[in-house]
């Protein structure tokens, strides 16, 4: 994949959704229209960080390549270089999958 030509500002991150399983454990195939969008993804790019009250930049806790969980309605859907991605604030991320 080509390097992304987009850098989020401040405490925002760009996330690529991770595809959900299209089969149940019993082997039933779920059609695309019935599948819920997953709430996990991979960080593609991160901003430089938020500023604290004194004006100092506080770096983000996540980095590109981290797999994360986020709220179902988190972020704004965008299309960058033909790819569907989400831009959200770091505070919308619930945690990093280790």
Phi, psi and omega per residue, in radians:
X1 nan 2.467 -3.136
X2 -1.234 2.687 3.121
X3 -1.129 2.410 -3.106
X4 -1.229 2.359 3.114
X5 -1.805 0.900 -3.138
X6 -2.639 2.294 3.104
X7 -2.174 2.045 3.109
X8 -1.185 2.662 -3.127
X9 -1.654 2.661 2.993
X10 0.938 -2.121 -3.051
X11 -1.754 0.520 3.127
X12 -1.709 2.674 3.102
X13 -2.306 2.703 3.043
X14 -1.863 2.242 -3.058
X15 -2.161 2.380 3.006
X16 -1.760 2.145 3.109
X17 -1.081 2.515 3.040
X18 -1.633 2.280 -3.103
X19 -1.072 2.440 3.101
X20 -1.504 2.832 3.108
X21 -1.198 2.301 -3.112
X22 -1.649 0.135 3.078
X23 -2.210 2.569 3.024
X24 -1.403 2.991 3.121
X25 -1.113 -0.422 3.109
X26 -1.453 -0.045 3.093
X27 1.660 0.084 3.132
X28 -1.362 2.252 3.134
X29 -1.456 2.259 -3.117
X30 -1.693 2.179 3.121
X31 -1.147 2.671 -3.117
X32 -0.952 -0.631 -3.078
X33 -1.203 -0.388 -3.111
X34 -1.702 -0.164 -3.098
X35 -1.370 2.427 3.017
X36 -1.421 2.572 3.070
X37 -1.208 2.361 -3.114
X38 -1.186 2.715 3.114
X39 -1.902 0.525 3.026
X40 -2.289 2.675 -3.099
X41 -2.853 -3.084 -3.137
X42 -2.062 2.321 3.121
X43 -1.222 2.226 3.133
X44 -1.735 -0.706 -3.140
X45 -2.644 2.655 3.129
X46 -2.272 2.648 3.054
X47 -1.356 3.127 -3.084
X48 -1.341 -0.360 3.128
X49 2.236 2.907 3.137
X50 -1.590 2.781 3.079
X51 -1.688 2.395 3.067
X52 -1.477 -3.065 -3.071
X53 -1.086 -0.461 3.139
X54 -1.530 -0.053 3.131
X55 1.631 -0.021 3.132
X56 -1.355 2.423 3.123
X57 -1.357 2.229 3.093
X58 -1.802 1.997 -3.104
X59 -1.115 2.733 -3.137
X60 -1.342 2.734 3.119
X61 -1.454 -0.233 -3.117
X62 -1.886 2.782 3.116
X63 -2.427 2.870 3.109
X64 -0.985 2.363 -3.136
X65 1.747 -0.342 3.102
X66 -1.148 2.455 3.021
X67 -1.704 2.254 -2.986
X68 -2.288 2.794 2.980
X69 -1.880 2.434 3.124
X70 -2.474 2.838 -3.115
X71 -1.095 2.632 -3.076
X72 -0.979 -0.660 -3.081
X73 -1.824 0.295 -3.090
X74 -1.303 2.590 2.969
X75 1.415 3.021 3.103
X76 -2.067 2.224 -3.135
X77 -1.341 2.295 3.120
X78 -2.383 2.837 3.045
X79 -2.068 2.052 3.130
X80 -2.158 2.206 -3.099
X81 0.930 0.624 3.111
X82 1.366 0.108 -3.112
X83 -1.953 2.353 3.095
X84 -1.362 2.119 -3.102
X85 -2.345 2.991 3.071
X86 -2.102 2.440 2.980
X87 -1.976 2.202 -3.126
X88 -2.525 2.859 3.047
X89 -1.386 2.676 3.139
X90 -1.026 -0.562 -3.127
X91 -1.160 -0.301 3.078
X92 -1.355 -0.236 -3.134
X93 -1.496 2.250 -3.121
X94 -1.462 -0.514 3.133
X95 3.068 2.968 3.129
X96 -1.787 2.352 3.085
X97 -1.483 2.142 -3.099
X98 -1.880 nan nan
